[in-house]
Amino acid sequence: MKGLRLFISLVVIAIVISIILFLNSGFSGFHKDDTASNGAVRLVNIYDVVNDAFLYTEGFNDSMSPYMSKDVFNLINVYNHPDLSNTIDTKSLKIDFKLEELNQKEDEDDNTLYYVYMNYSIDVKNEHSRLFSYDNKKLTFKVRYNGDLPYIEALE
């Protein structure tokens, strides 16, 4: 009987240690990339591609086309802004840019469509003056998966 109690005690201790190690290993039901900076769960992860598209200097090309439409790119890319249309030397620009993902939701009628709500602030200057500035401007992206990649179809 003592042997059985010892065996059960050791099994219980082993299970408790395994659970503690498992929880401390960083396991989460979601990958790190699946939570926004505010802790909200991400249904789709477009933060990095949106951030890159805002400041991408090479224009819409094959590197952007798997992730978003040309229309969306042209609407958010800072170098397509009307106040920069006559700027020849974009390297002299000083751009202060911040992007924040607010939340996401799945479309109520179409479970392949997601809405991603973001907020951005931008301040663009050249060596002479401020060219334009927006503070806390809100954007809504309509996103669908294109295979394994989220594809931004439209900007509302």
PyMOL commands that place a pseudoatom at each C-alpha (Angstrom):
pseudoatom trace, name=CA, resn=MET, resi=1, chain=A, elem=C, hetatm=0, pos=[0.000, 0.000, 0.000]
pseudoatom trace, name=CA, resn=LYS, resi=2, chain=A, elem=C, hetatm=0, pos=[2.851, 2.413, 0.834]
pseudoatom trace, name=CA, resn=GLY, resi=3, chain=A, elem=C, hetatm=0, pos=[4.387, 1.679, -2.561]
pseudoatom trace, name=CA, resn=LEU, resi=4, chain=A, elem=C, hetatm=0, pos=[1.142, 2.526, -4.353]
pseudoatom trace, name=CA, resn=ARG, resi=5, chain=A, elem=C, hetatm=0, pos=[0.761, 5.808, -2.445]
pseudoatom trace, name=CA, resn=LEU, resi=6, chain=A, elem=C, hetatm=0, pos=[4.356, 6.742, -3.267]
pseudoatom trace, name=CA, resn=PHE, resi=7, chain=A, elem=C, hetatm=0, pos=[3.787, 5.902, -6.935]
pseudoatom trace, name=CA, resn=ILE, resi=8, chain=A, elem=C, hetatm=0, pos=[0.573, 8.002, -7.085]
pseudoatom trace, name=CA, resn=SER, resi=9, chain=A, elem=C, hetatm=0, pos=[2.307, 10.903, -5.314]
pseudoatom trace, name=CA, resn=LEU, resi=10, chain=A, elem=C, hetatm=0, pos=[5.178, 10.807, -7.821]
pseudoatom trace, name=CA, resn=VAL, resi=11, chain=A, elem=C, hetatm=0, pos=[2.769, 10.727, -10.772]
pseudoatom trace, name=CA, resn=VAL, resi=12, chain=A, elem=C, hetatm=0, pos=[0.849, 13.714, -9.377]
pseudoatom trace, name=CA, resn=ILE, resi=13, chain=A, elem=C, hetatm=0, pos=[4.097, 15.636, -8.826]
pseudoatom trace, name=CA, resn=ALA, resi=14, chain=A, elem=C, hetatm=0, pos=[5.239, 14.802, -12.372]
pseudoatom trace, name=CA, resn=ILE, resi=15, chain=A, elem=C, hetatm=0, pos=[1.921, 16.018, -13.803]
pseudoatom trace, name=CA, resn=VAL, resi=16, chain=A, elem=C, hetatm=0, pos=[2.066, 19.270, -11.811]
pseudoatom trace, name=CA, resn=ILE, resi=17, chain=A, elem=C, hetatm=0, pos=[5.674, 19.905, -12.911]
pseudoatom trace, name=CA, resn=SER, resi=18, chain=A, elem=C, hetatm=0, pos=[4.736, 19.177, -16.547]
pseudoatom trace, name=CA, resn=ILE, resi=19, chain=A, elem=C, hetatm=0, pos=[1.848, 21.637, -16.386]
pseudoatom trace, name=CA, resn=ILE, resi=20, chain=A, elem=C, hetatm=0, pos=[4.056, 24.334, -14.853]
pseudoatom trace, name=CA, resn=LEU, resi=21, chain=A, elem=C, hetatm=0, pos=[6.753, 23.818, -17.503]
pseudoatom trace, name=CA, resn=PHE, resi=22, chain=A, elem=C, hetatm=0, pos=[4.148, 23.852, -20.271]
pseudoatom trace, name=CA, resn=LEU, resi=23, chain=A, elem=C, hetatm=0, pos=[2.608, 27.124, -19.048]
pseudoatom trace, name=CA, resn=ASN, resi=24, chain=A, elem=C, hetatm=0, pos=[6.011, 28.765, -18.597]
pseudoatom trace, name=CA, resn=SER, resi=25, chain=A, elem=C, hetatm=0, pos=[7.149, 27.750, -22.070]
pseudoatom trace, name=CA, resn=GLY, resi=26, chain=A, elem=C, hetatm=0, pos=[5.247, 30.680, -23.560]
pseudoatom trace, name=CA, resn=PHE, resi=27, chain=A, elem=C, hetatm=0, pos=[2.481, 28.603, -25.091]
pseudoatom trace, name=CA, resn=SER, resi=28, chain=A, elem=C, hetatm=0, pos=[-0.515, 30.595, -26.145]
pseudoatom trace, name=CA, resn=GLY, resi=29, chain=A, elem=C, hetatm=0, pos=[-3.538, 29.660, -28.191]
pseudoatom trace, name=CA, resn=PHE, resi=30, chain=A, elem=C, hetatm=0, pos=[-2.498, 32.492, -30.503]
pseudoatom trace, name=CA, resn=HIS, resi=31, chain=A, elem=C, hetatm=0, pos=[0.874, 33.236, -32.012]
pseudoatom trace, name=CA, resn=LYS, resi=32, chain=A, elem=C, hetatm=0, pos=[2.606, 36.441, -30.907]
pseudoatom trace, name=CA, resn=ASP, resi=33, chain=A, elem=C, hetatm=0, pos=[1.619, 37.991, -34.219]
pseudoatom trace, name=CA, resn=ASP, resi=34, chain=A, elem=C, hetatm=0, pos=[-2.044, 37.272, -33.498]
pseudoatom trace, name=CA, resn=THR, resi=35, chain=A, elem=C, hetatm=0, pos=[-2.466, 40.006, -30.913]
pseudoatom trace, name=CA, resn=ALA, resi=36, chain=A, elem=C, hetatm=0, pos=[-2.486, 43.714, -31.543]
pseudoatom trace, name=CA, resn=SER, resi=37, chain=A, elem=C, hetatm=0, pos=[-0.465, 46.140, -29.414]
pseudoatom trace, name=CA, resn=ASN, resi=38, chain=A, elem=C, hetatm=0, pos=[-3.595, 46.800, -27.349]
pseudoatom trace, name=CA, resn=GLY, resi=39, chain=A, elem=C, hetatm=0, pos=[-3.982, 43.056, -26.637]
pseudoatom trace, name=CA, resn=ALA, resi=40, chain=A, elem=C, hetatm=0, pos=[-6.959, 42.494, -28.949]
pseudoatom trace, name=CA, resn=VAL, resi=41, chain=A, elem=C, hetatm=0, pos=[-6.958, 39.197, -30.854]
pseudoatom trace, name=CA, resn=ARG, resi=42, chain=A, elem=C, hetatm=0, pos=[-6.126, 39.528, -34.527]
pseudoatom trace, name=CA, resn=LEU, resi=43, chain=A, elem=C, hetatm=0, pos=[-8.270, 37.639, -37.015]
pseudoatom trace, name=CA, resn=VAL, resi=44, chain=A, elem=C, hetatm=0, pos=[-5.914, 38.720, -39.797]
pseudoatom trace, name=CA, resn=ASN, resi=45, chain=A, elem=C, hetatm=0, pos=[-2.429, 40.134, -39.508]
pseudoatom trace, name=CA, resn=ILE, resi=46, chain=A, elem=C, hetatm=0, pos=[-1.913, 43.073, -41.873]
pseudoatom trace, name=CA, resn=TYR, resi=47, chain=A, elem=C, hetatm=0, pos=[-0.102, 45.491, -39.562]
pseudoatom trace, name=CA, resn=ASP, resi=48, chain=A, elem=C, hetatm=0, pos=[3.397, 45.025, -41.033]
pseudoatom trace, name=CA, resn=VAL, resi=49, chain=A, elem=C, hetatm=0, pos=[2.319, 45.226, -44.667]
pseudoatom trace, name=CA, resn=VAL, resi=50, chain=A, elem=C, hetatm=0, pos=[0.212, 48.353, -44.018]
pseudoatom trace, name=CA, resn=ASN, resi=51, chain=A, elem=C, hetatm=0, pos=[3.082, 49.965, -42.136]
pseudoatom trace, name=CA, resn=ASP, resi=52, chain=A, elem=C, hetatm=0, pos=[5.463, 49.168, -45.007]
pseudoatom trace, name=CA, resn=ALA, resi=53, chain=A, elem=C, hetatm=0, pos=[3.018, 50.380, -47.672]
pseudoatom trace, name=CA, resn=PHE, resi=54, chain=A, elem=C, hetatm=0, pos=[2.707, 53.795, -46.047]
pseudoatom trace, name=CA, resn=LEU, resi=55, chain=A, elem=C, hetatm=0, pos=[6.442, 54.428, -46.367]
pseudoatom trace, name=CA, resn=TYR, resi=56, chain=A, elem=C, hetatm=0, pos=[7.338, 52.313, -49.415]
pseudoatom trace, name=CA, resn=THR, resi=57, chain=A, elem=C, hetatm=0, pos=[9.404, 54.432, -51.808]
pseudoatom trace, name=CA, resn=GLU, resi=58, chain=A, elem=C, hetatm=0, pos=[9.386, 52.151, -54.865]
pseudoatom trace, name=CA, resn=GLY, resi=59, chain=A, elem=C, hetatm=0, pos=[5.733, 52.520, -55.817]
pseudoatom trace, name=CA, resn=PHE, resi=60, chain=A, elem=C, hetatm=0, pos=[3.252, 49.709, -56.297]
pseudoatom trace, name=CA, resn=ASN, resi=61, chain=A, elem=C, hetatm=0, pos=[5.004, 46.636, -57.679]
pseudoatom trace, name=CA, resn=ASP, resi=62, chain=A, elem=C, hetatm=0, pos=[5.196, 42.835, -57.457]
pseudoatom trace, name=CA, resn=SER, resi=63, chain=A, elem=C, hetatm=0, pos=[6.342, 42.969, -53.835]
pseudoatom trace, name=CA, resn=MET, resi=64, chain=A, elem=C, hetatm=0, pos=[3.124, 44.736, -52.769]
pseudoatom trace, name=CA, resn=SER, resi=65, chain=A, elem=C, hetatm=0, pos=[0.614, 43.165, -55.176]
pseudoatom trace, name=CA, resn=PRO, resi=66, chain=A, elem=C, hetatm=0, pos=[0.133, 39.891, -53.214]
pseudoatom trace, name=CA, resn=TYR, resi=67, chain=A, elem=C, hetatm=0, pos=[-1.001, 41.891, -50.173]
pseudoatom trace, name=CA, resn=MET, resi=68, chain=A, elem=C, hetatm=0, pos=[-3.180, 44.733, -51.454]
pseudoatom trace, name=CA, resn=SER, resi=69, chain=A, elem=C, hetatm=0, pos=[-4.795, 46.293, -54.480]
pseudoatom trace, name=CA, resn=LYS, resi=70, chain=A, elem=C, hetatm=0, pos=[-3.066, 49.113, -56.318]
pseudoatom trace, name=CA, resn=ASP, resi=71, chain=A, elem=C, hetatm=0, pos=[-5.920, 51.435, -55.320]
pseudoatom trace, name=CA, resn=VAL, resi=72, chain=A, elem=C, hetatm=0, pos=[-5.374, 50.767, -51.620]
pseudoatom trace, name=CA, resn=PHE, resi=73, chain=A, elem=C, hetatm=0, pos=[-1.622, 51.235, -51.987]
pseudoatom trace, name=CA, resn=ASN, resi=74, chain=A, elem=C, hetatm=0, pos=[-2.074, 54.543, -53.798]
pseudoatom trace, name=CA, resn=LEU, resi=75, chain=A, elem=C, hetatm=0, pos=[-4.442, 55.796, -51.102]
pseudoatom trace, name=CA, resn=ILE, resi=76, chain=A, elem=C, hetatm=0, pos=[-2.142, 55.089, -48.157]
pseudoatom trace, name=CA, resn=ASN, resi=77, chain=A, elem=C, hetatm=0, pos=[1.358, 55.518, -49.560]
pseudoatom trace, name=CA, resn=VAL, resi=78, chain=A, elem=C, hetatm=0, pos=[2.784, 58.798, -48.294]
pseudoatom trace, name=CA, resn=TYR, resi=79, chain=A, elem=C, hetatm=0, pos=[4.734, 59.414, -51.513]
pseudoatom trace, name=CA, resn=ASN, resi=80, chain=A, elem=C, hetatm=0, pos=[1.447, 59.479, -53.480]
pseudoatom trace, name=CA, resn=HIS, resi=81, chain=A, elem=C, hetatm=0, pos=[0.137, 62.373, -51.370]
pseudoatom trace, name=CA, resn=PRO, resi=82, chain=A, elem=C, hetatm=0, pos=[-0.774, 65.408, -53.524]
pseudoatom trace, name=CA, resn=ASP, resi=83, chain=A, elem=C, hetatm=0, pos=[1.522, 67.686, -51.500]
pseudoatom trace, name=CA, resn=LEU, resi=84, chain=A, elem=C, hetatm=0, pos=[4.485, 65.526, -52.515]
pseudoatom trace, name=CA, resn=SER, resi=85, chain=A, elem=C, hetatm=0, pos=[3.672, 65.348, -56.217]
pseudoatom trace, name=CA, resn=ASN, resi=86, chain=A, elem=C, hetatm=0, pos=[6.268, 68.026, -57.040]
pseudoatom trace, name=CA, resn=THR, resi=87, chain=A, elem=C, hetatm=0, pos=[8.902, 66.779, -54.608]
pseudoatom trace, name=CA, resn=ILE, resi=88, chain=A, elem=C, hetatm=0, pos=[11.855, 65.526, -56.571]
pseudoatom trace, name=CA, resn=ASP, resi=89, chain=A, elem=C, hetatm=0, pos=[14.170, 64.653, -53.678]
pseudoatom trace, name=CA, resn=THR, resi=90, chain=A, elem=C, hetatm=0, pos=[12.139, 62.444, -51.364]
pseudoatom trace, name=CA, resn=LYS, resi=91, chain=A, elem=C, hetatm=0, pos=[15.305, 61.575, -49.413]
pseudoatom trace, name=CA, resn=SER, resi=92, chain=A, elem=C, hetatm=0, pos=[15.317, 65.059, -47.908]
pseudoatom trace, name=CA, resn=LEU, resi=93, chain=A, elem=C, hetatm=0, pos=[11.902, 64.477, -46.338]
pseudoatom trace, name=CA, resn=LYS, resi=94, chain=A, elem=C, hetatm=0, pos=[11.578, 63.956, -42.615]
pseudoatom trace, name=CA, resn=ILE, resi=95, chain=A, elem=C, hetatm=0, pos=[8.649, 61.642, -41.914]
pseudoatom trace, name=CA, resn=ASP, resi=96, chain=A, elem=C, hetatm=0, pos=[7.348, 60.940, -38.447]
pseudoatom trace, name=CA, resn=PHE, resi=97, chain=A, elem=C, hetatm=0, pos=[4.834, 58.093, -38.738]
pseudoatom trace, name=CA, resn=LYS, resi=98, chain=A, elem=C, hetatm=0, pos=[2.882, 56.082, -36.155]
pseudoatom trace, name=CA, resn=LEU, resi=99, chain=A, elem=C, hetatm=0, pos=[0.402, 53.294, -36.865]
pseudoatom trace, name=CA, resn=GLU, resi=100, chain=A, elem=C, hetatm=0, pos=[-1.871, 51.629, -34.328]
pseudoatom trace, name=CA, resn=GLU, resi=101, chain=A, elem=C, hetatm=0, pos=[-4.248, 48.744, -34.855]
pseudoatom trace, name=CA, resn=LEU, resi=102, chain=A, elem=C, hetatm=0, pos=[-7.462, 49.416, -32.942]
pseudoatom trace, name=CA, resn=ASN, resi=103, chain=A, elem=C, hetatm=0, pos=[-9.498, 46.250, -33.514]
pseudoatom trace, name=CA, resn=GLN, resi=104, chain=A, elem=C, hetatm=0, pos=[-10.901, 43.821, -36.046]
pseudoatom trace, name=CA, resn=LYS, resi=105, chain=A, elem=C, hetatm=0, pos=[-14.169, 42.117, -36.793]
pseudoatom trace, name=CA, resn=GLU, resi=106, chain=A, elem=C, hetatm=0, pos=[-15.498, 39.462, -39.112]
pseudoatom trace, name=CA, resn=ASP, resi=107, chain=A, elem=C, hetatm=0, pos=[-18.278, 40.486, -41.486]
pseudoatom trace, name=CA, resn=GLU, resi=108, chain=A, elem=C, hetatm=0, pos=[-21.653, 39.325, -40.169]
pseudoatom trace, name=CA, resn=ASP, resi=109, chain=A, elem=C, hetatm=0, pos=[-22.840, 38.029, -43.556]
pseudoatom trace, name=CA, resn=ASP, resi=110, chain=A, elem=C, hetatm=0, pos=[-19.543, 36.866, -45.094]
pseudoatom trace, name=CA, resn=ASN, resi=111, chain=A, elem=C, hetatm=0, pos=[-17.124, 34.932, -42.891]
pseudoatom trace, name=CA, resn=THR, resi=112, chain=A, elem=C, hetatm=0, pos=[-14.330, 35.347, -45.457]
pseudoatom trace, name=CA, resn=LEU, resi=113, chain=A, elem=C, hetatm=0, pos=[-14.359, 39.133, -45.088]
pseudoatom trace, name=CA, resn=TYR, resi=114, chain=A, elem=C, hetatm=0, pos=[-12.710, 40.996, -42.220]
pseudoatom trace, name=CA, resn=TYR, resi=115, chain=A, elem=C, hetatm=0, pos=[-12.585, 44.647, -41.226]
pseudoatom trace, name=CA, resn=VAL, resi=116, chain=A, elem=C, hetatm=0, pos=[-9.390, 45.939, -39.655]
pseudoatom trace, name=CA, resn=TYR, resi=117, chain=A, elem=C, hetatm=0, pos=[-9.564, 49.314, -37.931]
pseudoatom trace, name=CA, resn=MET, resi=118, chain=A, elem=C, hetatm=0, pos=[-6.365, 51.320, -37.655]
pseudoatom trace, name=CA, resn=ASN, resi=119, chain=A, elem=C, hetatm=0, pos=[-5.346, 54.765, -36.574]
pseudoatom trace, name=CA, resn=TYR, resi=120, chain=A, elem=C, hetatm=0, pos=[-2.335, 56.677, -37.867]
pseudoatom trace, name=CA, resn=SER, resi=121, chain=A, elem=C, hetatm=0, pos=[-0.506, 59.917, -37.299]
pseudoatom trace, name=CA, resn=ILE, resi=122, chain=A, elem=C, hetatm=0, pos=[1.961, 61.388, -39.742]
pseudoatom trace, name=CA, resn=ASP, resi=123, chain=A, elem=C, hetatm=0, pos=[4.016, 64.525, -40.003]
pseudoatom trace, name=CA, resn=VAL, resi=124, chain=A, elem=C, hetatm=0, pos=[5.953, 65.215, -43.211]
pseudoatom trace, name=CA, resn=LYS, resi=125, chain=A, elem=C, hetatm=0, pos=[8.481, 68.032, -43.494]
pseudoatom trace, name=CA, resn=ASN, resi=126, chain=A, elem=C, hetatm=0, pos=[11.185, 69.057, -45.872]
pseudoatom trace, name=CA, resn=GLU, resi=127, chain=A, elem=C, hetatm=0, pos=[14.121, 71.298, -45.011]
pseudoatom trace, name=CA, resn=HIS, resi=128, chain=A, elem=C, hetatm=0, pos=[11.936, 74.417, -45.427]
pseudoatom trace, name=CA, resn=SER, resi=129, chain=A, elem=C, hetatm=0, pos=[8.521, 73.687, -43.958]
pseudoatom trace, name=CA, resn=ARG, resi=130, chain=A, elem=C, hetatm=0, pos=[5.865, 71.199, -42.912]
pseudoatom trace, name=CA, resn=LEU, resi=131, chain=A, elem=C, hetatm=0, pos=[4.234, 69.762, -46.023]
pseudoatom trace, name=CA, resn=PHE, resi=132, chain=A, elem=C, hetatm=0, pos=[1.316, 68.020, -44.346]
pseudoatom trace, name=CA, resn=SER, resi=133, chain=A, elem=C, hetatm=0, pos=[0.305, 66.466, -41.085]
pseudoatom trace, name=CA, resn=TYR, resi=134, chain=A, elem=C, hetatm=0, pos=[-2.524, 64.256, -39.813]
pseudoatom trace, name=CA, resn=ASP, resi=135, chain=A, elem=C, hetatm=0, pos=[-3.139, 63.275, -36.241]
pseudoatom trace, name=CA, resn=ASN, resi=136, chain=A, elem=C, hetatm=0, pos=[-5.144, 60.192, -35.240]
pseudoatom trace, name=CA, resn=LYS, resi=137, chain=A, elem=C, hetatm=0, pos=[-6.667, 59.606, -38.654]
pseudoatom trace, name=CA, resn=LYS, resi=138, chain=A, elem=C, hetatm=0, pos=[-8.815, 56.456, -38.721]
pseudoatom trace, name=CA, resn=LEU, resi=139, chain=A, elem=C, hetatm=0, pos=[-8.785, 53.851, -41.495]
pseudoatom trace, name=CA, resn=THR, resi=140, chain=A, elem=C, hetatm=0, pos=[-10.857, 50.727, -42.131]
pseudoatom trace, name=CA, resn=PHE, resi=141, chain=A, elem=C, hetatm=0, pos=[-9.367, 48.015, -44.315]
pseudoatom trace, name=CA, resn=LYS, resi=142, chain=A, elem=C, hetatm=0, pos=[-11.498, 45.314, -45.966]
pseudoatom trace, name=CA, resn=VAL, resi=143, chain=A, elem=C, hetatm=0, pos=[-9.449, 42.108, -45.969]
pseudoatom trace, name=CA, resn=ARG, resi=144, chain=A, elem=C, hetatm=0, pos=[-9.900, 38.613, -47.441]
pseudoatom trace, name=CA, resn=TYR, resi=145, chain=A, elem=C, hetatm=0, pos=[-7.497, 35.721, -47.544]
pseudoatom trace, name=CA, resn=ASN, resi=146, chain=A, elem=C, hetatm=0, pos=[-5.865, 35.067, -50.899]
pseudoatom trace, name=CA, resn=GLY, resi=147, chain=A, elem=C, hetatm=0, pos=[-4.627, 31.532, -50.275]
pseudoatom trace, name=CA, resn=ASP, resi=148, chain=A, elem=C, hetatm=0, pos=[-2.592, 31.814, -47.081]
pseudoatom trace, name=CA, resn=LEU, resi=149, chain=A, elem=C, hetatm=0, pos=[-2.051, 35.569, -47.345]
pseudoatom trace, name=CA, resn=PRO, resi=150, chain=A, elem=C, hetatm=0, pos=[-4.438, 38.248, -46.168]
pseudoatom trace, name=CA, resn=TYR, resi=151, chain=A, elem=C, hetatm=0, pos=[-5.266, 40.524, -49.108]
pseudoatom trace, name=CA, resn=ILE, resi=152, chain=A, elem=C, hetatm=0, pos=[-6.450, 44.106, -48.559]
pseudoatom trace, name=CA, resn=GLU, resi=153, chain=A, elem=C, hetatm=0, pos=[-9.231, 44.655, -51.075]
pseudoatom trace, name=CA, resn=ALA, resi=154, chain=A, elem=C, hetatm=0, pos=[-10.388, 48.122, -50.174]
pseudoatom trace, name=CA, resn=LEU, resi=155, chain=A, elem=C, hetatm=0, pos=[-10.069, 51.050, -47.837]
pseudoatom trace, name=CA, resn=GLU, resi=156, chain=A, elem=C, hetatm=0, pos=[-13.229, 52.547, -46.397]
for i in range(1, 156): cmd.bond("trace and resi %d" % i, "trace and resi %d" % (i + 1))
show_as sticks, trace
zoom trace
